[in-house]
Amino acid sequence: MNNFWIMVGYAFMNKAKSKQFIITTIIVLLGIIVMANLENITSVFDDGEESIDQIAVISDEVGYYSLLKEQVEQSIIGVELVEADGEMEVLENEVLEGEYKGILILSEDEQGLPSAKYMSESLTSSFVQYDIESSLQFIRSQLAAQALNLDAESLAILNSPVPFEVEALSEDAKTAEELDEARGLVYVLLFFIYFTVIMYSSIIATDVANEKSSRVMEILISSVSPVKQMFSKIIGIGLLGLAQMAIWLLVGYVVLTQSGSDLTGGFFEFFGFENIAFSTIIYAVVFFFLGYFLYATLAALLGSLVSRVEEVQQIILPMMLLIIIAFFISMFGLSNPESTVVTVTSYIPFFTPLVMFLRIGMLNIPAWEAMLGIAIMIATIWVLGWFGAKVYRGGVLMYGKSGGLKDIRKAIKLTKS
């Protein structure tokens, strides 16, 4: 048993000292610091003057221009309308040179109401044109109301949204507010589980292949059994991942609190972190660990079949496709968590970490369904560990060009011999 924990420590320290781990940790930390202090950073480069985009307006109807200019000044920040009477070709060149943001041509349609055409260097500035269109739509509605002899009160009634309430008949169903909060929280946690499982599983497969290519495996086999090597590597890199995430979370918490954030409102309110249920956190942790051990065991198995690091991505491609499929099912389930596809796939072990967690977060499902999903995953991990140990024991002794998944049978034969 002492050899096992020595191997765990070796797997942990070997990757912790690697340039890849250090660089990745530092890059993410810098990203956290930048995002938490984004307003302070942008203020350093701000000269204190607001940039204003000028838009040249060509209008045959003077009334339309004055109405639109007044509306834009009241509702749009950073945009100024300038009446222009120059040649169109000159104005187009001024837009291309950056003097104007765009050209707005106001005219009157067949109904005697304003219409417009907007021209700019490209169509990427959709926010500006959308804001102008909204302002012009407001003016059009006002003029149409006047033409129909409608007063302001009648127009307000005409434009008022239809009262539409939704109510769930089931006593256990979540309210619309609770669903919105749960959807944001589950969305964030799904991304977290998805990316971490992919990242650390790939590290395990690459590490196994790297040891084989450097012949370190031959030395390790003489002192520790391949089975102990596999599970020590899984646990060691798992602990490394926890340490890395703990560093990120700690630095993120310190940076946010130092920047004056009380961890409420804004991002935290939008994604439901203010009213997060303790049970949801527990389930997130459980499915994260189960998902990690499931895919890490599979990654170690696949990594043992190749002799070169360059072949790792090819051999683990089927595993990556399983995670990607689970992720897309989960994204679909965010808008339709009661779908039959979501319900059925939540019991398929390779999809369970993401899809079952989605159902738990979005729905009030019976506890036995969650426990059944957890039990299926534990059983699958045990079977995969047993089978993976057999493949790993023979796979680490295989050298030469990889034949892909076909090498699994060859690895099992080596184990028996």
ABEGO torsion letter per residue (X at the ends): XAAAAAAAAAAAAAAAABAAAAAAAAAAAAAAAAAAAAAAAAAAABAGBBBBBBBBBBBABAAAAAAAAAAAAAABBGBBBBBBABBAAAAAAAAAAGABABBBBBBBBAAGBBBBBBBBABAABAAAAAAAAAAAAAAAAAAAAAAAGBBAAAAAAAABBBBBBBBBABAABBBAAAAAAAAAAAAAAAAAAAAAAAAAAAAAAAAAAAAAAAGAAAAAAAABBAAAAAAAAAAAAAAAAAAAAAAAAAAAAAAAAAAGBAGBEEAAAAAGAAABBAAAAAAAAAAAAAAAAAAAAAAAAAAAABABAAAAAAAAAAAAAAAAAAAAAAAAAAABAABAAAAAAAABAAAAAAAAAAAAAABBBBAAAAAAAAAAAAAAAAAAAAAAAAAAAAAAABBEBBAEAAAAAAAAAAAAX
